[in-house]
Each structure stands twice: as C-alpha cells, then as structure tokens.
Amino acid sequence: MLSQEKRDLIVESLRDEGVHDALEIMDKDSSFNTDDKYSPKAGLYPGNKMPFVEKHIRYLTEHPKVDRKQYLANLRLMLKIR
C-alpha cells in the first residue's frame, strides 16, 4: 500500500504529464462513452458511481508502473463510440 505522500507525488506527476487534462478532454467529448460507472471503492459518491476522471486517476495512482501514454491510448480505443 502506498503512503499518502507517495500518492500525492504520483497525482502531481499525472497532472504535470497532462494525464488529468487528457482525461478531462475525453470526459467532455461526446464521441467517448465516459458515463460514471459503479465502483465498490466509490463509497463517497451517490450510488457508488465514481466520476470518469477520478476513477482513472485512482487506477493510475494505484498502478504507478503503468505506461500512461499507452493507458490513455487504449482507453480512447475502448471508449470510442462507433
């Protein structure tokens, strides 16, 4: 389990790399299916539905070795509405 300090550093690096901005752009783009999804870890949200950006930031924070550019590219492919 990561310490809060390490989590904060990872979240800051995600912002610096533009990952947070990229997720926000995807969330606002109607050509992607970015509806809030159920998550058992989302107890703070109504109906346990975590917002799109927060869900993926949390995942990347918990898995810091994931290639972020590749993750975003795969996410775009999976969520594109055709």
VENVENSUL-V904242 format. One line per field, one symbol per residue. phi: phi as a letter, one per 30 degrees, with the letter a starting at -180 (. if undefined). Layout:
phi->???
This chain:
phi->.dddddeddddddddddidddddddddddddcdcedcdbddcddceihcdeeddddddddddbdddddddedddddddcddc
